Amino acid sequence: MRFLHVVSVSSGKDSQATMLLAIKRCGKDNCRFVFADTGNEDAAVFEHLDYLRVALDIEIDVLRSNFDAEIASRRVFISRDQRTGRKYDTIKIPTGESNAEGYPVYRIKKVGGGKRVRWSNKAKRRALAVLHPSGNPYLDLCMWKGLFPSRMAQFCTQELKTLPLVEYQMKLVDAGYGVVSWQGIRRDESAKRKNAKLIERIGKRLWIFRPIFLWTAQQTIDYSLSEGLQVNRLYAEGFDRVGCMPCINCGKKEISNIALRRPVEVRRLAEWERLVAQASKRGASTFFPNPHRDDAADKRGIYAMVQWAKTTHGGKQFNLLQETDSAACSSSYGLCDKP
């Protein structure tokens, strides 16, 4: 049985180090390099992928999810929705009694007049006017769902990266190959990954291998540079990660940096918010949650988030030390000191 080594490439530091290790250990002929294009990537990502293709003399397969069928099904559901029920907010009221285990018993009481479950005719017209495939995987996914991903519902990773990659690998398995999926995951990235293992078997003729799981971020940068390869220019522009522009998990610093260096992306997100809001039942959806306690209309959306990102802790005073030079080098990995 021949083994193929599939390396997921993002054009970031971790996947680049993983790619170099795979080539060294297994040879180019035994490797397959794949990039999942989410539709929410910066131009620098594609520039760097082109650079890697030439510098390493490799092919990188591009995977893109398609939600045309889901959007068509969503249109049918919305247009035919005739449900008559209502959804109520509820509160628990103590009855003064206890159950067999000694815990208090509550009864559930409906509060308010409730909200209609079905789509109103006005909302139907609004949604159906915009609910068409755009050709952009990220936007189409959000239009289909009627909302943007969040930290609690991070469906973007599953739909736009994991599933296309699994489908790619399973085609190789079905063709009779043994597949080793190389992942550039490090334990120190997040709490979710602190228990990441070096290798796991996840199915028949299918394994996951994480060669840099004990590395630090700086080690991945230094490894690429020691091999004579450049890293993505986004790292020299002050971005700590490469991928979605922006990622739903990014914080104040990155949002502020995007507004400074990539104002076109802010305008794009504002348009996406308008479209996804139109496609949602309640007529409102924002890429980031409202950073303010109130829900005033002028304090929602990407522009409000950008203004908030320019403030210090508490969101009331602008940060006087905010970087203002969009051309300046600003790296967390010492790249500005390198020739």
C-alpha positions in Angstrom: 0.0 0.0 0.0 1.4 3.4 -1.0 1.2 6.2 1.5 0.4 9.8 0.5 1.1 12.6 2.9 -1.5 15.4 2.7 -0.4 18.8 4.1 -3.0 21.4 4.8 -1.4 24.8 3.7 -2.7 28.2 4.9 0.4 30.2 3.8 1.0 30.9 7.5 4.1 30.1 9.6 2.9 26.8 11.1 1.7 25.2 7.9 4.8 26.4 6.1 7.1 24.7 8.7 5.0 21.6 8.5 5.2 21.6 4.7 9.0 21.8 4.8 9.2 18.9 7.2 6.9 16.8 5.1 9.1 17.4 2.0 12.3 16.6 3.8 11.0 13.4 5.3 8.7 12.1 2.6 9.7 13.7 -0.7 7.6 15.9 -2.9 6.3 13.0 -5.0 4.7 11.4 -1.9 3.1 14.7 -0.7 -0.1 16.5 -1.6 -0.5 20.1 -0.6 -4.0 21.6 -0.3 -5.3 25.0 0.5 -8.9 25.6 1.6 -10.0 28.9 0.2 -12.7 30.3 2.6 -13.4 33.4 0.5 -12.4 35.6 3.4 -8.6 35.6 2.7 -6.3 38.6 2.2 -4.5 39.0 -1.1 -1.2 38.4 0.7 -2.3 34.8 1.3 -2.6 34.1 -2.4 0.7 36.0 -3.2 2.5 33.8 -0.7 1.0 30.6 -2.0 2.3 31.5 -5.5 5.7 32.2 -4.0 5.7 28.8 -2.3 4.7 27.1 -5.6 7.8 28.6 -7.3 10.3 28.4 -4.4 9.5 24.8 -3.6 8.5 23.7 -7.1 5.3 22.2 -5.9 1.6 22.1 -6.8 -1.0 23.3 -4.2 -4.5 22.1 -4.8 -7.2 24.7 -3.9 -10.4 23.5 -2.3 -13.6 25.7 -2.2 -16.9 24.8 -0.6 -20.1 25.4 -2.6 -23.5 26.2 -1.0 -25.6 26.7 -4.1 -27.9 23.7 -3.3 -28.3 24.8 0.4 -29.2 28.4 -0.7 -31.8 27.0 -3.2 -33.3 24.8 -0.4 -33.3 27.8 1.9 -35.2 29.9 -0.6 -37.9 27.2 -1.0 -38.2 26.9 2.8 -38.6 30.7 3.3 -41.1 31.1 0.5 -43.3 28.2 1.7 -43.1 28.9 5.5 -46.6 29.0 6.9 -46.0 28.0 10.5 -48.5 29.5 13.0 -46.7 29.0 16.3 -45.1 31.6 18.5 -41.8 31.4 20.5 -42.0 32.8 24.0 -39.4 33.9 26.6 -39.8 32.0 29.8 -39.0 32.3 33.5 -38.9 29.7 36.3 -41.2 30.3 39.2 -40.6 28.2 42.4 -43.6 26.1 43.5 -42.4 25.8 47.1 -42.1 22.0 46.7 -39.2 19.7 46.4 -38.6 16.6 44.3 -37.4 13.2 45.5 -33.8 14.3 45.5 -34.6 17.3 47.6 -34.2 19.9 44.8 -36.8 22.7 44.5 -39.4 22.3 41.9 -40.2 25.1 39.4 -42.9 25.8 36.9 -42.2 27.5 33.6 -44.2 30.7 32.8 -44.3 32.3 29.4 -43.4 36.0 29.4 -44.6 38.6 26.9 -46.5 38.2 23.7 -43.9 36.0 22.1 -42.5 36.1 18.6 -43.9 34.6 15.5 -42.0 31.5 14.4 -42.7 31.8 10.7 -41.3 34.4 8.4 -43.4 37.4 7.8 -44.3 38.3 4.2 -42.1 41.5 4.5 -39.1 39.4 5.8 -39.7 36.9 3.0 -39.5 39.6 0.3 -36.4 41.1 1.9 -34.6 37.8 2.2 -35.5 36.4 -1.2 -34.3 39.6 -2.9 -30.7 38.9 -1.9 -30.6 35.2 -1.2 -28.7 34.1 -4.3 -25.2 32.4 -4.6 -22.4 35.0 -4.8 -19.6 32.5 -5.6 -17.8 33.5 -2.4 -17.9 30.5 0.0 -17.8 32.5 3.2 -20.5 34.9 2.2 -22.7 32.1 0.7 -22.3 30.1 3.9 -23.5 33.1 6.0 -26.3 33.9 3.6 -27.5 30.3 3.9 -27.3 30.3 7.7 -28.7 33.8 8.0 -26.0 34.8 10.4 -22.2 35.0 10.8 -20.1 32.4 12.8 -19.3 33.2 16.4 -17.0 31.8 19.0 -19.9 29.7 20.4 -21.0 28.6 16.9 -17.8 28.5 14.8 -19.3 26.6 11.9 -17.0 28.4 9.4 -14.0 26.1 10.2 -16.1 23.0 9.8 -17.9 24.0 6.6 -15.1 25.8 4.8 -11.9 23.9 5.9 -12.5 20.6 7.7 -15.2 19.1 5.5 -13.5 19.9 2.1 -10.2 18.6 3.4 -11.8 15.4 4.8 -13.6 14.8 1.4 -10.2 15.3 -0.4 -8.5 12.8 1.9 -11.3 10.2 1.7 -11.1 10.2 -2.1 -7.5 9.2 -1.8 -8.4 6.5 0.8 -11.1 5.2 -1.5 -8.5 5.0 -4.3 -6.5 2.6 -2.1 -3.9 4.9 -0.6 -2.9 5.1 3.0 -3.2 8.8 4.0 -1.3 10.7 6.6 -2.8 14.1 7.2 -0.1 16.5 8.3 -1.4 19.3 10.6 0.5 22.4 11.7 -1.0 22.5 15.1 0.9 23.6 18.3 -0.1 22.9 21.8 0.6 26.5 23.0 -1.9 28.0 20.5 -5.0 27.6 22.6 -6.6 25.7 25.5 -8.4 23.5 23.0 -5.1 22.3 21.5 -3.0 21.9 24.7 -3.6 18.1 24.6 -2.8 17.7 20.9 -1.0 14.4 20.2 1.8 13.7 17.8 0.0 11.1 15.9 -3.6 9.6 15.8 -5.3 7.0 13.8 -8.8 8.2 12.9 -10.0 5.6 10.4 -9.0 2.8 8.1 -5.8 3.8 6.3 -6.1 7.4 7.7 -3.8 9.0 10.3 -3.2 12.5 11.6 0.4 13.6 12.2 1.3 16.9 14.0 5.1 17.3 13.7 5.3 20.7 15.4 2.9 20.2 18.2 5.6 21.0 20.8 7.1 24.0 18.9 6.6 27.6 19.7 5.4 30.3 17.2 8.9 31.8 17.0 10.4 28.4 16.2 8.2 28.0 13.2 9.3 31.4 11.9 13.0 30.7 12.5 12.8 27.3 10.9 11.5 28.7 7.6 14.1 31.5 7.6 16.9 29.0 8.3 15.7 27.0 5.2 16.0 30.1 3.1 12.3 30.7 2.7 10.4 34.0 3.3 7.3 34.0 5.5 4.1 35.7 4.7 4.4 39.5 4.6 1.4 39.8 6.9 3.7 38.9 9.8 5.8 42.0 9.1 2.6 44.1 9.0 1.8 43.3 12.6 -0.6 40.4 12.1 0.0 37.4 14.4 -2.0 35.0 12.3 -2.6 34.3 8.7 -6.0 33.2 7.4 -9.3 34.9 7.5 -9.2 38.6 7.2 -10.6 39.1 9.7 -11.1 36.0 11.8 -14.1 36.0 14.1 -11.7 35.3 17.0 -9.4 38.3 16.5 -9.1 41.0 19.2 -8.8 44.7 19.4 -5.2 44.9 18.1 -5.9 42.9 15.0 -9.2 44.7 14.2 -7.4 48.1 14.6 -4.5 46.9 12.4 -7.0 45.7 9.7 -8.7 49.2 9.7 -5.2 50.8 9.4 -3.7 48.6 6.7 -6.7 47.0 5.0 -9.6 49.6 4.9 -11.0 47.9 1.8 -11.7 44.8 4.0 -13.7 46.9 6.4 -15.8 48.2 3.6 -16.3 44.6 2.3 -17.4 43.4 5.7 -19.9 46.3 5.9 -21.4 45.1 2.6 -21.5 41.5 3.8 -23.3 42.6 7.0 -25.9 44.3 4.9 -26.5 41.2 2.7 -26.5 38.7 5.6 -28.9 40.9 7.6 -31.2 41.1 4.6 -31.2 37.3 4.4 -31.9 36.8 8.1 -35.4 36.5 9.6 -34.9 39.3 12.1 -33.2 41.6 9.5 -30.0 42.1 11.6 -26.6 40.4 11.6 -23.1 41.6 12.4 -19.7 40.0 11.9 -18.6 40.8 15.4 -20.9 40.9 18.5 -21.8 44.4 19.7 -18.9 45.6 21.9 -21.2 47.9 23.9 -23.7 47.0 26.5 -26.6 48.7 24.8 -28.0 47.7 21.5 -28.2 51.1 19.8 -28.2 50.9 16.0 -25.2 53.2 15.7 -23.2 51.0 18.0 -23.5 47.8 16.0 -21.6 46.5 12.9 -18.0 46.5 11.7 -17.6 50.3 11.7 -18.6 50.5 15.4 -16.2 47.6 16.1 -13.4 49.5 14.4 -14.0 52.6 16.5 -14.1 50.4 19.7 -10.8 48.7 18.7 -9.1 52.1 18.6 -9.8 52.7 22.3 -8.1 51.5 25.5 -9.5 49.1 28.0 -13.1 50.1 28.8 -13.8 51.4 25.3 -14.2 55.1 26.3 -10.8 56.7 25.6 -8.9 56.6 22.3 -5.5 54.9 22.5 -2.9 57.7 22.1 -0.2 55.1 21.3 -2.1 53.7 18.4 0.0 53.0 15.3 -0.8 55.3 12.5 1.8 54.4 9.8 0.2 51.8 7.5 3.6 51.2 5.8 5.7 50.7 8.9 7.0 47.2 9.8 5.4 45.9 13.0 6.3 42.3 13.7 5.9 40.2 16.9 8.6 37.8 15.6 11.6 40.1 15.1 11.2 40.3 11.3 11.7 44.0 11.3 15.3 43.5 12.5 16.1 41.1 9.7 17.7 42.3 6.4 
